[in-house]
Amino acid sequence: MLSQISNTATKEIIEQKLHAKFDYGHLYKPQFKINGLKESILCIITSKDTDRIQFGIWGVLPGGYKDTWKKFQSAYNTLDIEFDSITELSWLYDALKHRRCLIVATGYFTTEIEHQYLQTFHNISKHQNLICFAGIYNILEDGFISCGILTQYDRYSKYLLKNPKPIIIKEENYNNYLNSELSLEDILDVNFEIHQKDILQLKISKHELRSLKKRSKI
């Protein structure tokens, strides 16, 4: 499960890179670690409003859902959704076809077993200080947006723990992804997303984690 990401970019960097403006920029705060296991807010750009940076609840919920986020996520995790699991019969299929979003981040965290101990890694792009995950979203009964990150199963991972691999879109394909006319097959094209070889894995110790939190802005 992908449950922790980072977004340490400043408001100005995000707006500059994505050619969009925050709806409520004064509410945005860079965060070294965003924990999706607690109800968290992410920065997103939706296919409906490509010039606006909005806030979405992490963990996509059914459209018009009225109950609590916690109840739903306890029964059915949607922080990340494996792309291949969304069939035409899935309640998420309509969102995949018509309600896509860019989920703004600077990295994501994975945990592996190394020398018989758990080791945390911070995964970042080698070439971009800002990345966007492929996401989908729904609108809740109260008008809030909920969203989830699309992933793929990484069958080629060298690690024992097969962490889901988030789909990270290449910068030149941001607008294409938000276009509902883009075929679903094109999203999985190897040239559409950042290649895994361009992702740098940084080992994070407890001491480094405390230190990095203090200098979290880019």
N, CA, C and O of each residue as an XYZ file, in Angstrom:
872
protein
N       0.839     -1.192      0.000
C       0.000      0.000      0.000
C       0.877      1.246      0.000
O       1.839      1.344      0.762
N       0.532      2.193     -0.862
C       1.218      3.482     -0.889
C       0.466      4.418      0.046
O      -0.632      4.869     -0.279
N       1.048      4.714      1.202
C       0.310      5.483      2.205
C       1.038      6.727      2.692
O       0.512      7.461      3.530
N       2.249      6.977      2.177
C       2.990      8.160      2.607
C       3.694      8.792      1.411
O       4.423      8.124      0.677
N       3.465     10.082      1.228
C       4.146     10.827      0.172
C       4.706     12.108      0.779
O       4.424     12.434      1.932
N       5.495     12.827     -0.001
C       6.015     14.117      0.458
C       5.637     15.194     -0.548
O       5.518     14.932     -1.745
N       5.453     16.395     -0.052
C       5.278     17.558     -0.919
C       5.919     18.747     -0.223
O       5.271     19.467      0.537
N       7.206     18.941     -0.498
C       7.957     20.015      0.153
C       8.114     21.240     -0.744
O       8.835     22.175     -0.395
N       7.445     21.243     -1.894
C       7.548     22.379     -2.813
C       6.830     23.595     -2.241
O       5.817     23.460     -1.556
N       7.351     24.764     -2.520
C       6.684     25.992     -2.103
C       5.479     26.248     -3.005
O       5.383     25.696     -4.102
N       4.574     27.079     -2.537
C       3.395     27.456     -3.325
C       3.814     28.061     -4.661
O       3.212     27.780     -5.697
N       4.851     28.895     -4.626
C       5.302     29.574     -5.842
C       5.854     28.588     -6.870
O       5.593     28.716     -8.066
N       6.622     27.599     -6.392
C       7.184     26.586     -7.296
C       6.070     25.783     -7.955
O       6.107     25.539     -9.161
N       5.082     25.372     -7.169
C       3.974     24.575     -7.708
C       3.217     25.357     -8.776
O       2.941     24.831     -9.854
N       2.885     26.597     -8.482
C       2.135     27.410     -9.445
C       2.945     27.653    -10.711
O       2.402     27.634    -11.816
N       4.235     27.880    -10.547
C       5.098     28.132    -11.699
C       5.233     26.892    -12.583
O       5.127     26.980    -13.806
N       5.467     25.742    -11.960
C       5.694     24.509    -12.717
C       4.432     24.011    -13.413
O       4.501     23.453    -14.508
N       3.284     24.214    -12.778
C       2.041     23.645    -13.296
C       1.178     24.663    -14.030
O       0.106     24.322    -14.528
N       1.635     25.906    -14.101
C       0.904     26.959    -14.819
C      -0.548     27.039    -14.339
O      -1.484     27.107    -15.135
N      -0.701     27.028    -13.032
C      -2.025     27.079    -12.416
C      -1.922     27.840    -11.098
O      -0.829     28.052    -10.573
N      -3.068     28.244    -10.577
C      -3.102     29.020     -9.339
C      -3.893     28.282     -8.257
O      -4.903     27.636     -8.537
N      -3.412     28.391     -7.020
C      -4.132     27.825     -5.884
C      -5.450     28.567     -5.670
O      -5.507     29.790     -5.794
N      -6.495     27.828     -5.352
C      -7.755     28.452     -4.940
C      -7.591     29.129     -3.582
O      -8.067     30.244     -3.366
N      -6.908     28.435     -2.673
C      -6.705     28.947     -1.311
C      -5.234     28.764     -0.939
O      -4.886     27.941     -0.092
N      -4.387     29.547     -1.590
C      -2.946     29.408     -1.399
C      -2.487     29.625      0.029
O      -1.478     29.061      0.451
N      -3.220     30.438      0.778
C      -2.817     30.726      2.164
C      -2.975     29.502      3.065
O      -2.433     29.469      4.170
N      -3.710     28.505      2.600
C      -3.906     27.289      3.400
C      -2.853     26.220      3.112
O      -2.757     25.224      3.828
N      -2.068     26.436      2.063
C      -1.088     25.410      1.679
C       0.155     25.468      2.561
O       0.674     26.544      2.857
N       0.623     24.284      2.978
C       1.862     24.169      3.753
C       2.695     23.027      3.199
O       2.180     21.920      3.043
N       3.991     23.265      2.890
C       4.862     22.151      2.481
C       4.963     21.126      3.612
O       5.016     21.487      4.787
N       4.988     19.848      3.242
C       5.090     18.779      4.244
C       6.076     17.720      3.771
O       5.995     17.242      2.640
N       7.010     17.358      4.651
C       7.968     16.316      4.288
C       7.302     14.950      4.235
O       7.629     14.139      3.369
N       6.379     14.685      5.141
C       5.681     13.395      5.123
C       4.189     13.614      5.314
O       3.750     14.168      6.322
N       3.416     13.168      4.326
C       1.959     13.202      4.398
C       1.491     11.773      4.627
O       1.715     10.896      3.793
N       0.849     11.548      5.745
C       0.439     10.202      6.146
C      -1.008      9.947      5.749
O      -1.934     10.491      6.352
N      -1.194      9.111      4.724
C      -2.533      8.841      4.232
C      -3.379      7.977      5.141
O      -4.590      7.879      4.945
N      -2.762      7.342      6.139
C      -3.533      6.512      7.065
C      -4.366      7.365      8.014
O      -5.291      6.878      8.663
N      -4.019      8.650      8.081
C      -4.861      9.624      8.764
C      -5.468     10.492      7.665
O      -4.844     10.703      6.625
N      -6.660     10.987      7.886
C      -7.311     11.778      6.835
C      -6.429     12.972      6.473
O      -6.172     13.840      7.307
N      -5.972     13.005      5.228
C      -4.998     14.011      4.789
C      -5.479     14.705      3.522
O      -6.307     14.183      2.775
N      -4.936     15.889      3.308
C      -5.301     16.701      2.153
C      -4.124     16.772      1.183
O      -2.982     16.981      1.592
N      -4.417     16.595     -0.118
C      -3.403     16.678     -1.163
C      -3.730     17.820     -2.114
O      -4.878     18.250     -2.217
N      -2.699     18.306     -2.811
C      -2.880     19.316     -3.851
C      -3.149     18.607     -5.175
O      -2.402     17.707     -5.560
N      -4.200     19.004     -5.866
C      -4.548     18.339     -7.122
C      -4.967     19.349     -8.185
O      -5.389     20.464     -7.880
N      -4.837     18.926     -9.441
C      -5.411     19.648    -10.577
C      -6.350     18.677    -11.274
O      -5.925     17.597    -11.685
N      -7.611     19.039    -11.412
C      -8.599     18.136    -11.993
C      -8.750     18.356    -13.495
O      -8.369     19.396    -14.034
N      -9.315     17.350    -14.151
C      -9.549     17.444    -15.593
C     -10.600     18.504    -15.915
O     -10.660     18.996    -17.042
N     -11.424     18.855    -14.935
C     -12.461     19.869    -15.157
C     -11.899     21.280    -15.055
O     -12.338     22.175    -15.777
N     -10.924     21.487    -14.159
C     -10.375     22.829    -13.914
C      -8.856     22.770    -13.974
O      -8.190     22.682    -12.943
N      -8.316     22.817    -15.175
C      -6.879     22.589    -15.356
C      -6.016     23.782    -14.960
O      -4.795     23.659    -14.873
N      -6.639     24.935    -14.721
C      -5.862     26.115    -14.329
C      -5.966     26.408    -12.838
O      -5.494     27.441    -12.363
N      -6.597     25.480    -12.099
C      -6.785     25.665    -10.655
C      -6.089     24.552     -9.882
O      -6.156     23.385    -10.265
N      -5.421     24.921     -8.792
C      -4.858     23.933     -7.865
C      -5.802     23.877     -6.668
O      -5.969     24.854     -5.938
N      -6.414     22.708     -6.487
C      -7.415     22.541     -5.442
C      -6.910     21.554     -4.384
O      -5.857     20.936     -4.541
N      -7.673     21.425     -3.327
C      -7.349     20.458     -2.281
C      -8.306     19.280     -2.370
O      -9.510     19.453     -2.558
N      -7.750     18.073     -2.230
C      -8.566     16.870     -2.259
C      -8.227     15.966     -1.089
O      -7.070     15.880     -0.678
N      -9.236     15.293     -0.552
C      -9.014     14.330      0.529
C      -8.363     13.088     -0.066
O      -8.852     12.545     -1.056
N      -7.262     12.635      0.534
C      -6.550     11.462      0.013
C      -7.308     10.193      0.400
O      -7.528      9.910      1.578
N      -7.702      9.438     -0.631
C      -8.513      8.237     -0.463
C      -9.834      8.453     -1.174
O     -10.775      8.992     -0.591
N      -9.914      8.032     -2.444
C     -11.105      8.338     -3.240
C     -12.316      7.593     -2.677
O     -12.239      6.414     -2.330
N     -13.435      8.317     -2.598
C     -14.690      7.789     -2.063
C     -15.734      7.773     -3.175
O     -15.588      8.499     -4.159
N     -16.779      6.967     -3.045
C     -17.824      6.944     -4.074
C     -18.472      8.317     -4.232
O     -18.623      9.051     -3.256
N     -18.854      8.663     -5.456
C     -19.520      9.931     -5.703
C     -20.787     10.056     -4.869
O     -21.584      9.120     -4.799
N     -20.974     11.216     -4.236
C     -22.155     11.437     -3.420
C     -22.122     10.772     -2.054
O     -23.114     10.795     -1.326
N     -20.987     10.180     -1.704
C     -20.837      9.465     -0.421
C     -21.127     10.403      0.753
O     -20.688     11.553      0.759
N     -21.881      9.896      1.762
C     -22.292     10.728      2.896
C     -21.653     10.325      4.222
O     -21.643     11.118      5.163
N     -21.123      9.112      4.312
C     -20.580      8.626      5.579
C     -19.150      9.135      5.768
O     -18.673      9.938      4.966
N     -18.465      8.681      6.812
C     -17.145      9.216      7.137
C     -16.043      8.571      6.306
O     -16.158      7.430      5.857
N     -14.978      9.334      6.116
C     -13.783      8.836      5.412
C     -13.212      7.635      6.150
O     -12.844      6.638      5.528
N     -13.136      7.723      7.468
C     -12.512      6.671      8.275
C     -13.243      5.343      8.121
O     -12.604      4.299      7.989
N     -14.560      5.368      8.137
C     -15.336      4.134      7.991
C     -15.050      3.472      6.648
O     -14.862      2.258      6.572
N     -15.019      4.270      5.606
C     -14.809      3.699      4.273
C     -13.406      3.130      4.136
O     -13.231      2.008      3.662
N     -12.395      3.911      4.556
C     -11.013      3.457      4.394
C     -10.692      2.255      5.279
O      -9.796      1.474      4.959
N     -11.407      2.102      6.377
C     -11.213      0.927      7.230
C     -11.690     -0.340      6.530
O     -11.183     -1.433      6.780
N     -12.678     -0.174      5.646
C     -13.242     -1.328      4.948
C     -12.623     -1.538      3.574
O     -12.551     -2.666      3.086
N     -12.169     -0.436      2.942
C     -11.742     -0.525      1.539
C     -10.707      0.559      1.258
O     -11.062      1.731      1.125
N      -9.445      0.187      1.169
C      -8.384      1.168      0.955
C      -8.389      1.708     -0.467
O      -8.322      0.943     -1.429
N      -8.469      3.025     -0.596
C      -8.372      3.650     -1.921
C      -7.348      4.781     -1.930
O      -7.444      5.700     -2.744
N      -6.365      4.718     -1.025
C      -5.261      5.682     -1.102
C      -4.541      5.482     -2.425
O      -4.220      6.443     -3.125
N      -4.290      4.207     -2.763
C      -3.753      3.871     -4.079
C      -4.640      2.795     -4.686
O      -5.187      1.950     -3.977
N      -4.776      2.837     -6.004
C      -5.620      1.886     -6.717
C      -4.819      1.310     -7.874
O      -4.307      2.052     -8.713
N      -4.710     -0.015     -7.920
C      -3.985     -0.639     -9.022
C      -4.771     -0.440    -10.316
O      -5.948     -0.790    -10.401
N      -4.116      0.117    -11.303
C      -4.765      0.470    -12.567
C      -5.515     -0.716    -13.162
O      -6.665     -0.580    -13.580
N      -4.867     -1.878    -13.203
C      -5.463     -3.049    -13.850
C      -6.676     -3.591    -13.108
O      -7.421     -4.404    -13.655
N      -6.885     -3.154    -11.874
C      -8.037     -3.638    -11.104
C      -9.318     -2.881    -11.448
O     -10.408     -3.291    -11.049
N      -9.190     -1.780    -12.187
C     -10.363     -0.968    -12.521
C     -10.948     -1.459    -13.844
O     -10.523     -1.031    -14.917
N     -11.907     -2.343    -13.760
C     -12.584     -2.867    -14.946
C     -13.832     -2.024    -15.225
O     -14.171     -1.127    -14.452
N     -14.502     -2.320    -16.324
C     -15.712     -1.577    -16.679
C     -16.818     -1.755    -15.644
O     -17.731     -0.934    -15.562
N     -16.741     -2.821    -14.856
C     -17.757     -3.072    -13.831
C     -17.426     -2.386    -12.506
O     -18.246     -2.386    -11.587
N     -16.241     -1.808    -12.404
C     -15.807     -1.185    -11.154
C     -16.496      0.161    -10.938
O     -16.770      0.887    -11.893
N     -16.773      0.487     -9.674
C     -17.350      1.793     -9.356
C     -16.357      2.924     -9.608
O     -16.731      4.097     -9.589
N     -15.090      2.574     -9.844
C     -14.055      3.576    -10.117
C     -13.857      3.832    -11.613
O     -13.126      4.747    -11.994
N     -14.502      3.032    -12.454
C     -14.252      3.119    -13.898
C     -14.666      4.475    -14.469
O     -13.952      5.045    -15.295
N     -15.802      4.986    -14.036
C     -16.273      6.272    -14.560
C     -15.302      7.393    -14.205
O     -15.070      8.300    -15.004
N     -14.737      7.324    -13.000
C     -13.744      8.326    -12.593
C     -12.485      8.206    -13.447
O     -11.906      9.217    -13.843
N     -12.057      6.976    -13.732
C     -10.868      6.774    -14.560
C     -11.079      7.330    -15.963
O     -10.152      7.867    -16.570
N     -12.283      7.203    -16.469
C     -12.582      7.693    -17.817
C     -12.766      9.209    -17.856
O     -12.302      9.868    -18.787
N     -13.444      9.763    -16.844
C     -13.910     11.147    -16.957
C     -13.437     12.093    -15.858
O     -13.594     13.307    -15.990
N     -12.862     11.567    -14.777
C     -12.452     12.446    -13.675
C     -11.026     12.102    -13.247
O     -10.796     11.501    -12.198
N     -10.099     12.497    -14.078
C      -8.684     12.274    -13.770
C      -8.113     13.530    -13.121
O      -8.634     14.632    -13.293
N      -7.046     13.340    -12.382
C      -6.401     14.495    -11.755
C      -4.900     14.258    -11.625
O      -4.429     13.122    -11.584
N      -4.174     15.354    -11.563
C      -2.749     15.322    -11.233
C      -2.635     15.505     -9.728
O      -3.205     16.442     -9.171
N      -1.907     14.622     -9.073
C      -1.690     14.734     -7.627
C      -0.253     15.190     -7.401
O       0.692     14.481     -7.745
N      -0.098     16.365     -6.826
C       1.196     17.044     -6.728
C       2.011     16.496     -5.557
O       1.491     16.304     -4.458
N       3.299     16.249     -5.811
C       4.177     15.725     -4.759
C       5.632     16.030     -5.106
O       5.940     16.527     -6.189
N       6.508     15.724     -4.168
C       7.946     15.772     -4.452
C       8.591     14.409     -4.241
O       9.771     14.231     -4.542
N       7.831     13.445     -3.728
C       8.373     12.106     -3.534
C       7.361     11.200     -2.854
O       6.246     11.616     -2.541
N       7.764      9.962     -2.633
C       6.900      9.019     -1.915
C       7.769      8.041     -1.140
O       8.945      7.854     -1.453
N       7.182      7.422     -0.132
C       7.931      6.546      0.771
C       7.550      5.085      0.561
O       6.381      4.748      0.375
N       8.567      4.231      0.594
C       8.350      2.788      0.554
C       9.153      2.146      1.680
O      10.106      2.730      2.196
N       8.753      0.951      2.042
C       9.458      0.199      3.080
C       9.851     -1.160      2.535
O       9.024     -1.862      1.952
N      11.109     -1.534      2.721
C      11.624     -2.813      2.233
C      12.309     -3.558      3.381
O      12.632     -2.972      4.414
N      12.520     -4.848      3.180
C      13.308     -5.625      4.137
C      14.750     -5.663      3.650
O      15.028     -6.098      2.532
N      15.656     -5.206      4.493
C      17.076     -5.172      4.139
C      17.880     -5.691      5.323
O      17.810     -5.140      6.422
N      18.645     -6.755      5.092
C      19.430     -7.384      6.164
C      18.535     -7.767      7.347
O      18.910     -7.610      8.509
N      17.359     -8.267      7.023
C      16.385     -8.774      8.001
C      15.737     -7.679      8.852
O      15.105     -7.970      9.868
N      15.895     -6.415      8.435
C      15.245     -5.307      9.137
C      14.452     -4.473      8.135
O      14.758     -4.450      6.943
N      13.432     -3.793      8.642
C      12.676     -2.890      7.781
C      13.476     -1.616      7.530
O      14.032     -1.027      8.457
N      13.527     -1.201      6.273
C      14.243      0.015      5.892
C      13.295      0.913      5.099
O      12.668      0.468      4.138
N      13.194      2.169      5.503
C      12.354      3.132      4.798
C      13.168      3.861      3.734
O      14.313      4.247      3.970
N      12.563      4.046      2.559
C      13.188      4.787      1.465
C      12.308      5.970      1.087
O      11.080      5.884      1.085
N      12.973      7.079      0.767
C      12.286      8.231      0.192
C      12.612      8.224     -1.298
O      13.772      8.358     -1.685
N      11.591      8.067     -2.127
C      11.765      7.965     -3.576
C      11.495      9.311     -4.221
O      10.412      9.874     -4.067
N      12.484      9.827     -4.947
C      12.340     11.128     -5.599
C      12.808     11.030     -7.046
O      13.499     10.081     -7.417
N      12.432     12.006     -7.855
C      12.888     12.042     -9.239
C      14.321     12.564     -9.301
O      14.686     13.492     -8.580
N      15.126     11.958    -10.168
C      16.507     12.418    -10.346
C      16.568     13.756    -11.073
O      17.550     14.488    -10.950
N      15.518     14.078    -11.833
C      15.601     15.232    -12.724
C      14.563     16.317    -12.446
O      14.697     17.431    -12.953
N      13.533     16.021    -11.655
C      12.484     17.004    -11.386
C      12.326     17.188     -9.877
O      12.313     16.216     -9.122
N      12.204     18.454     -9.444
C      11.971     18.678     -8.015
C      10.488     18.640     -7.676
O      10.103     18.748     -6.511
N       9.657     18.485     -8.706
C       8.219     18.357     -8.513
C       7.726     17.232     -9.412
O       8.128     17.143    -10.572
N       6.858     16.371     -8.885
C       6.292     15.290     -9.689
C       4.777     15.312     -9.558
O       4.227     15.902     -8.628
N       4.112     14.660    -10.505
C       2.660     14.518    -10.435
C       2.281     13.060    -10.628
O       2.635     12.443    -11.633
N       1.560     12.514     -9.658
C       1.017     11.166     -9.782
C      -0.244     11.207    -10.638
O      -0.987     12.188    -10.624
N      -0.475     10.127    -11.381
C      -1.759      9.960    -12.057
C      -2.807      9.656    -10.995
O      -2.643      8.732    -10.199
N      -3.877     10.432    -10.986
C      -4.915     10.234     -9.985
C      -6.303     10.231    -10.591
O      -6.491     10.614    -11.746
N      -7.272      9.795     -9.802
C      -8.683      9.902    -10.158
C      -9.408     10.530     -8.975
O      -8.920     10.490     -7.846
N     -10.588     11.115     -9.241
C     -11.289     11.797     -8.150
C     -12.802     11.655     -8.284
O     -13.324     11.365     -9.361
N     -13.479     11.862     -7.187
C     -14.938     11.938     -7.130
C     -15.335     13.137     -6.285
O     -14.553     13.627     -5.471
N     -16.559     13.601     -6.489
C     -17.104     14.706     -5.699
C     -18.049     14.132     -4.648
O     -18.931     13.336     -4.971
N     -17.866     14.533     -3.397
C     -18.692     14.022     -2.309
C     -20.002     14.806     -2.191
O     -20.189     15.825     -2.856
N     -20.891     14.323     -1.346
C     -22.196     14.950     -1.140
C     -22.054     16.404     -0.697
O     -22.872     17.249     -1.059
N     -21.008     16.696      0.092
C     -20.813     18.063      0.592
C     -19.996     18.936     -0.352
O     -19.683     20.081     -0.027
N     -19.647     18.394     -1.531
C     -18.918     19.177     -2.524
C     -17.415     19.038     -2.460
O     -16.715     19.523     -3.348
N     -16.898     18.382     -1.425
C     -15.459     18.177     -1.323
C     -14.994     17.146     -2.355
O     -15.769     16.307     -2.815
N     -13.721     17.233     -2.701
C     -13.114     16.295     -3.649
C     -12.367     15.217     -2.876
O     -11.667     15.512     -1.907
N     -12.517     13.968     -3.306
C     -11.676     12.884     -2.775
C     -10.902     12.288     -3.942
O     -11.406     12.232     -5.064
N      -9.673     11.841     -3.678
C      -8.817     11.395     -4.783
C      -7.953     10.207     -4.364
O      -7.729      9.974     -3.176
N      -7.473      9.464     -5.356
C      -6.579      8.343     -5.106
C      -5.501      8.271     -6.170
O      -5.682      8.767     -7.283
N      -4.377      7.653     -5.828
C      -3.222      7.543     -6.727
C      -3.285      6.221     -7.484
O      -3.483      5.165     -6.884
N      -3.115      6.282     -8.799
C      -3.087      5.070     -9.619
C      -1.705      4.428     -9.542
O      -0.686      5.115     -9.611
N      -1.682      3.111     -9.401
C      -0.420      2.382     -9.281
C      -0.406      1.184    -10.224
O      -1.423      0.808    -10.807
N       0.780      0.600    -10.351
C       0.949     -0.655    -11.072
C       1.691     -1.631    -10.171
O       2.495     -1.227     -9.331
N       1.418     -2.906    -10.353
C       2.148     -3.931     -9.610
C       3.542     -4.045    -10.206
O       3.695     -4.236    -11.413
N       4.557     -3.930     -9.360
C       5.943     -3.964     -9.837
C       6.495     -5.388     -9.741
O       7.157     -5.748     -8.768
N       6.211     -6.182    -10.764
C       6.624     -7.595    -10.728
C       8.132     -7.763    -10.875
O       8.668     -8.836    -10.598
N       8.823     -6.699    -11.315
C      10.264     -6.801    -11.531
C      11.079     -6.263    -10.356
O      12.306     -6.193    -10.430
N      10.409     -5.889     -9.288
C      11.121     -5.353     -8.127
C      12.098     -6.384     -7.571
O      11.793     -7.574     -7.490
N      13.275     -5.903     -7.192
C      14.302     -6.788     -6.633
C      14.049     -7.080     -5.159
O      14.726     -7.916     -4.561
N      13.074     -6.390     -4.579
C      12.842     -6.514     -3.143
C      11.803     -7.581     -2.826
O      10.974     -7.941     -3.662
N      11.873     -8.075     -1.598
C      10.914     -9.069     -1.126
C       9.509     -8.479     -1.051
O       8.538     -9.115     -1.461
N       9.410     -7.267     -0.529
C       8.116     -6.595     -0.434
C       7.824     -5.896     -1.754
O       8.577     -5.020     -2.179
N       6.747     -6.281     -2.391
C       6.399     -5.703     -3.691
C       5.520     -4.469     -3.476
O       4.293     -4.552     -3.524
N       6.163     -3.334     -3.241
C       5.406     -2.102     -3.064
C       4.727     -1.715     -4.371
O       5.316     -1.883     -5.440
N       3.498     -1.198     -4.310
C       2.860     -0.722     -5.540
C       3.663      0.432     -6.130
O       4.169      1.285     -5.401
N       3.773      0.449     -7.447
C       4.554      1.489     -8.131
C       3.603      2.570     -8.634
O       2.795      2.308     -9.526
N       3.683      3.787     -8.077
C       2.778      4.843     -8.534
C       3.093      5.254     -9.965
O       4.252      5.264    -10.380
N       2.060      5.590    -10.706
C       2.245      6.101    -12.067
C       2.590      7.582    -11.955
O       1.754      8.393    -11.556
N       3.824      7.927    -12.308
C       4.299      9.310    -12.247
C       4.386      9.828    -13.675
O       5.179      9.331    -14.475
N       3.583     10.810    -13.988
C       3.447     11.278    -15.363
C       4.598     12.206    -15.739
O       5.016     13.054    -14.951
N       5.102     12.026    -16.961
C       6.109     12.957    -17.474
C       5.489     14.345    -17.614
O       4.309     14.486    -17.936
N       6.302     15.354    -17.366
C       5.802     16.730    -17.370
C       5.115     17.097    -18.682
O       4.106     17.802    -18.679
N       5.653     16.626    -19.797
C       5.077     16.974    -21.101
C       3.742     16.283    -21.363
O       3.061     16.598    -22.339
N       3.362     15.339    -20.495
C       2.101     14.610    -20.686
C       1.009     15.007    -19.691
O      -0.046     14.374    -19.647
N       1.252     16.043    -18.899
C       0.257     16.455    -17.905
C      -1.095     16.766    -18.563
O      -2.129     16.255    -18.134
N      -1.079     17.598    -19.597
C      -2.334     17.983    -20.252
C      -2.994     16.797    -20.935
O      -4.220     16.681    -20.934
N      -2.190     15.919    -21.518
C      -2.746     14.732    -22.173
C      -3.494     13.859    -21.176
O      -4.572     13.344    -21.476
N      -2.921     13.694    -19.993
C      -3.559     12.838    -18.995
C      -4.919     13.395    -18.576
O      -5.858     12.634    -18.339
N      -5.023     14.698    -18.487
C      -6.278     15.324    -18.063
C      -7.323     15.357    -19.172
O      -8.476     15.708    -18.922
N      -6.935     14.999    -20.385
C      -7.849     14.970    -21.530
C      -8.587     13.633    -21.547
O      -7.961     12.583    -21.689
N      -9.899     13.664    -21.404
C     -10.683     12.422    -21.326
C     -10.662     11.633    -22.631
O     -11.053     10.466    -22.655
N     -10.211     12.260    -23.715
C     -10.128     11.540    -24.985
C      -8.902     10.629    -25.050
O      -8.805      9.784    -25.940
N      -7.967     10.797    -24.114
C      -6.798      9.918    -24.070
C      -7.247      8.506    -23.720
O      -7.979      8.305    -22.750
N      -6.808      7.527    -24.509
C      -7.212      6.143    -24.251
C      -6.539      5.621    -22.987
O      -5.453      6.069    -22.620
N      -7.191      4.674    -22.330
C      -6.640      4.099    -21.109
C      -5.344      3.356    -21.391
O      -4.460      3.305    -20.536
N      -5.224      2.784    -22.574
C      -4.000      2.063    -22.941
C      -2.804      3.003    -22.991
O      -1.687      2.614    -22.648
N      -3.040      4.243    -23.418
C      -1.937      5.207    -23.532
C      -1.360      5.577    -22.168
O      -0.182      5.922    -22.069
N      -2.174      5.510    -21.123
C      -1.698      5.856    -19.781
C      -0.604      4.891    -19.337
O       0.308      5.271    -18.603
N      -0.700      3.640    -19.788
C       0.277      2.624    -19.400
C       1.452      2.535    -20.363
O       2.329      1.689    -20.190
N       1.482      3.392    -21.371
C       2.606      3.408    -22.305
C       3.882      3.782    -21.552
O       3.876      4.701    -20.732
N       4.966      3.075    -21.828
C       6.221      3.317    -21.095
C       6.747      4.728    -21.313
O       7.491      5.244    -20.480
N       6.369      5.359    -22.425
C       6.843      6.710    -22.708
C       5.968      7.783    -22.065
O       6.286      8.971    -22.129
N       4.874      7.365    -21.449
C       3.940      8.318    -20.859
C       4.364      8.730    -19.452
O       4.112      9.853    -19.018
N       5.008      7.808    -18.752
C       5.372      8.065    -17.358
C       6.886      8.106    -17.166
O       7.645      7.673    -18.033
N       7.307      8.626    -16.031
C       8.722      8.646    -15.678
C       9.192      7.218    -15.460
O       8.547      6.448    -14.748
N      10.310      6.864    -16.072
C      10.818      5.496    -15.963
C      11.384      5.260    -14.569
O      11.880      6.179    -13.918
N      11.299      4.018    -14.130
C      11.764      3.667    -12.787
C      13.250      3.954    -12.594
O      13.680      4.242    -11.477
N      14.039      3.881    -13.660
C      15.482      4.153    -13.553
C      15.757      5.623    -13.236
O      16.860      5.976    -12.818
N      14.755      6.476    -13.436
C      14.911      7.896    -13.130
C      14.425      8.255    -11.727
O      14.353      9.428    -11.361
N      14.092      7.223    -10.949
C      13.683      7.426     -9.558
C      14.854      7.070     -8.645
O      15.431      5.987     -8.742
N      15.190      7.993     -7.767
C      16.292      7.797     -6.825
C      15.731      7.374     -5.469
O      14.850      8.036     -4.921
N      16.247      6.266     -4.930
C      15.821      5.781     -3.616
C      16.823      6.214     -2.552
O      17.992      5.831     -2.596
N      16.362      7.005     -1.608
C      17.219      7.481     -0.526
C      16.850      6.769      0.767
O      15.693      6.789      1.187
N      17.836      6.142      1.393
C      17.577      5.489      2.675
C      17.321      6.550      3.740
O      18.026      7.557      3.815
N      16.315      6.313      4.551
C      15.960      7.262      5.595
C      16.125      6.609      6.963
O      15.441      5.637      7.283
N      17.035      7.149      7.764
C      17.179      6.692      9.149
C      16.322      7.588     10.037
O      15.849      8.635      9.595
N      16.125      7.184     11.266
C      15.341      8.001     12.190
C      15.979      9.370     12.391
O      15.285     10.384     12.470
N      17.305      9.390     12.473
C      18.010     10.662     12.655
C      17.837     11.545     11.421
O      17.582     12.743     11.542
N      17.977     10.948     10.226
C      17.828     11.715      8.988
C      16.408     12.232      8.831
O      16.198     13.340      8.338
N      15.440     11.437      9.244
C      14.053     11.853      9.147
C      13.804     13.116      9.956
O      13.124     14.030      9.490
N      14.349     13.171     11.160
C      14.198     14.375     11.991
C      14.893     15.568     11.346
O      14.377     16.685     11.368
N      16.067     15.321     10.772
C      16.836     16.396     10.151
C      16.150     16.929      8.898
O      16.086     18.139      8.681
N      15.633     16.007      8.069
C      14.998     16.409      6.822
C      13.720     17.197      7.061
O      13.374     18.066      6.260
N      13.025     16.916      8.127
C      11.803     17.649      8.442
C      12.101     19.129      8.673
O      11.273     19.989      8.374
N      13.290     19.419      9.206
C      13.659     20.798      9.520
C      14.002     21.601      8.267
O      13.855     22.823      8.241
N      14.457     20.903      7.235
C      14.818     21.615      5.999
C      14.005     21.065      4.830
O      14.549     20.623      3.818
N      12.692     21.106      5.003
C      11.804     20.425      4.064
C      11.436     21.239      2.832
O      10.859     20.682      1.898
N      11.743     22.530      2.787
C      11.342     23.330      1.631
C      12.392     23.256      0.530
O      13.590     23.160      0.793
N      11.900     23.306     -0.734
C      12.828     23.331     -1.870
C      12.786     24.712     -2.509
O      13.491     24.961     -3.487
